[in-house]
Amino acid sequence: MMKASRYNLYDKENFSYVANTLTGVFIQVTKEELYKIKDEKFEEFDMQELTSLKENGLIIDSELDEVQLIRNAYNFCKYSNKKATITIALSLSCNFDCPYCYENKNNECMSEEVQSQTLAFLNSLLKENQIAELNVCWYGGEPTLHMDILRKLSGRIIAICNELDVEYHASIITNGYLVDNEMAEIFRQCLIRTAQVTLDGMGKTNDMRRKLISGKGTYEKIKDSVFFMAEKEINVAVRVNLDKSNIHEYKDVCKVFSGKGNILCYPAMVTMEETQDLCQKSLCFTHAEFEEFYDVVFDEVYKREDKMADLVFLPGICNCAAEHAYSYLITPDGYLCKCLNDICNSECAVGHVAEGIFGTVATAKYLGRDPFTEPECEKCPYIPVCYGGCVYEYKKHNTHACKGVKFMYKKYCQKMGGERYEGDYRKEK
């Protein structure tokens, strides 16, 4: 006996497609074919069509529990020792003064003692758990203010990985303002191949928000740094912070970097934080407005492009580092946190590099989550691509901050379904 997959998406407006979020399959169909699948009238398909529908996961064995299938995969990835992501914040000091920043800035940097404790902790983590791949992300504050510490720690971590035969990768989250030839060479020596840099729109808008402590604007310098790093064969992810006042500038930022190798722009919503004033909070999109946000982004940037389709329809389990057992943020004073948002809150720490893991409630907050039992997610057909969204936001606000791919999935299906063909069952990706 067979049944239709619970993760099928049916075009209820134009009856032009059926997609499946678990397998990443999209097919264009006639209205009659859509209802044959939806109403499970499988006997009306010939053997070739039926075989194709089975292979693509649109119809499955009636005894298969798809929820348990992906829950098992989700939990396997949560506790997998294949790779670990360690974010190291060298300091909370920064040369920028952004109004939405959630960090409590100070000028103290990671001490020699904490650096030594960090190395001992990483050595133990890798060895005891037989980690196969280590991904280190340098963070702050602004990590480029402390390149001496970064270079020294990088060399020692790389040596540990070489000794234990652990594959090593490194990235950096930087504002990009201080990047020059000398720093790019240090990046190369430290095996930093990826950088995340943030813009808040075009020139004037960005300069009102991402400004130096002195008040000077930063747009031109950041833009030049992005191009410079890309030319040095560093892959640059340009995060564009957006709220209700600047969302329409995302398309303009994308145009600035369009067609340039090693540069990828992506949208990010500015979320409400306690450190923001009332004006800034009023500009933020709420969880209920996420779909509105992605409608604008899609219509203005991706509607006429196909380059994002492979990302949207790519199936796979996606745990963020906060939901992975062997991944941590190391704060400048050595505390171990699961989420970057907890960097200034030692009460949310799950351990310390000198003491190991505490086994606190904070650990259960991230690793104890089961989105498959959460009311809004339990029956949602998008859970194989969203997995409940941000766990930090869910625990903080008790509402789901669904991942952008959920909304993009729907928009791409609508776009692709508009280009009909007479239904043979081919994957469209």
TORROMAR-989749 format. One record per residue (C-alpha): x, z negated, y. Coordinates in steps of 0.1 Angstrom, whole numbers, plus 5000, padded with zeros to 4 digits. Example, Ala and Ser with C-alpha at 12.3 -4.5 7.8 and 13.67 -1.06 7.14 Angstrom:
2
512349224955 513749294989 
***
This chain:
429
500050005000 501150085035 500349955070 501050045106 504049865121 502949585145 505649715168 504150055173 503250145209 500250385213 499650595244 496150465253 495950685284 496851035273 497150985236 500351185236 502850955218 503550675193 506850475197 508250185178 510349915195 511849785163 513350115151 513750285186 511750585175 509550795198 507351075186 504951305204 501551345187 498051485192 495251245198 494051295162 497451205148 497750895170 494450765156 495450845120 498450615124 496650345145 493650335121 495850355091 494250675077 497450765060 495850975033 495151245059 498851315063 500651545039 503651415019 506351545043 504651385073 504051065055 507751045044 508851095080 506550825093 507950585067 511550675075 510950615112 509350275106 505950375121 504250285088 505750025065 505049845032 502049625035 504049325021 506849355047 506749065072 508349225103 508248905123 510348725097 512649025094 513649025130 513648645133 516248645105 518248905123 517948715156 519148385140 521948565122 523248695155 522848355170 525248195145 527448495138 531248435141 531948805145 532548755182 532448485209 532148515246 533948265268 533348265305 536048075324 535347965359 538647895376 537147745407 533947725427 535747835459 534748165474 535548375504 531948495507 528948305522 525848455504 522448295513 521148305477 524148155460 523347875436 526847725434 528047415452 531247555467 534447345469 538147425471 539247255439 540647485411 541147425374 543947165370 546947205348 545546935325 542247125321 544047455315 545947295286 542847145272 541047485275 543847655255 543647385228 539847415227 539947795223 542647775196 540447525177 537247735182 538848055170 540647905141 537947665127 535147925130 537248225120 536148415151 537048785147 536748895184 537048705216 535648825249 536848635280 535048675313 536848545344 534348385368 534048165398 533448115427 535748405433 538348425405 540648665425 541448365448 543448215419 545248505403 548248285394 546048075371 544248375357 547548555348 549048245332 545948155312 545448515302 548948545287 548548225267 545048315254 546248665244 549148495225 546748275207 544648575197 547648765185 548748465164 545348435148 544748805145 541748795168 540649105187 540849035225 538849175254 538649065290 536349125320 535948985355 533048905378 534448945413 533249035448 536049295449 537049215484 540649125476 541449395450 544549595458 547349765439 549149445429 545949295417 544949605397 548349585380 547649215370 544349325356 546149575335 548649315322 545749075315 543849345296 540949335320 539149655314 535749575329 534649435363 531249345377 530949385414 527849315435 526249495465 523049385482 522049735494 523649975518 525949895548 523949695573 521749525547 524649425525 526649295555 523849065565 523948895531 527248945514 529448845543 532748665545 532748295556 533848425590 530648625592 532348965588 530649235568 531949345534 530149675524 532949925531 535649705515 533549645484 532650015481 536250115484 537249855458 534749995433 536150345437 539750205435 539150015403 537450305387 540450525395 542650265378 540550315346 538649995350 534950025341 532949895370 529349765367 527849755402 525149495402 522749565431 520949245441 517349325451 514349145465 511249265484 513149345516 515849575501 514449715468 514150065482 517850075489 518750075452 518350455450 520750495480 523450275463 523050475431 523650795451 526850665466 528350625431 526550905413 528651125392 531750905395 533550815363 533750455351 531050335375 527550225364 524950085388 522149855376 519349655394 519149275395 516449065409 517348785432 515548485417 514448175435 516847885436 516647535450 519547605473 517647885492 515747845523 511947915525 512548265540 514848375511 512448225485 509548425500 511448745494 512048695457 509948855430 508048615409 507848655371 504348795375 505749065397 508549185374 506549495363 506049585400 509849555405 510649795377 507950035386 509650085419 513150115403 511950365377 509950585401 512750605427 515850635404 515150715368 511950915367 513651245368 516751145348 517351115311 520650925312 518950575306 516850695276 519550615251 519750255263 516050215264 515450345228 518550185213 517449935187 519449615182 519449235184 520249105218 521248745223 522748645256 525848425254 523748125262 521948165228 525048215208 526547925189 530247995197 529948115233 530447895263 531047875300 534047655308 533647505343 536647425365 536647065355 536447155318 532747105310 531247335284 527847495294 525747745277 524447925308 526148035340 523247885359 524347535348 527847565362 527247295389 525247065367 527346855344 524146695330 523447025313 526847035297 527047055259 530646935257 534046925273 537247105264 538946775258 536246615238 534546895219 530746945216 528446655225 525446775204 523146695233 519646805241 521147075263 522447245231 518947245216 517547385248 519347715242 520047735204 516747575194 514547835209 512248055187 510648315209 508648435179 506448125182 506048135220 502448225228 503248515252 505748665228 504348595194 502148915193 503949115220 505049455207 508149455229 509749145214 512249355194 513749475227 513149165249 513348855226 511548645251 513748725281 515848465298 515848135281 517047955312 514148085333 511648005305 512847645302 512947605339 509647755349 507747755316 506948125320 508648425306 511148625327 510848935305 513849165303 513749485323 514049705293 510549595283 509049755314 511450055313 510450125277 506850175288 507750395317 510050615296 507450655269 504950765296 507551015310 508451165277 504851175264 504051405293 506151685278 503951755248 504751975218 502752035186 503451735165 506251755140 507651415135 511051435152 512851145168 513051185206 515850965220 
***
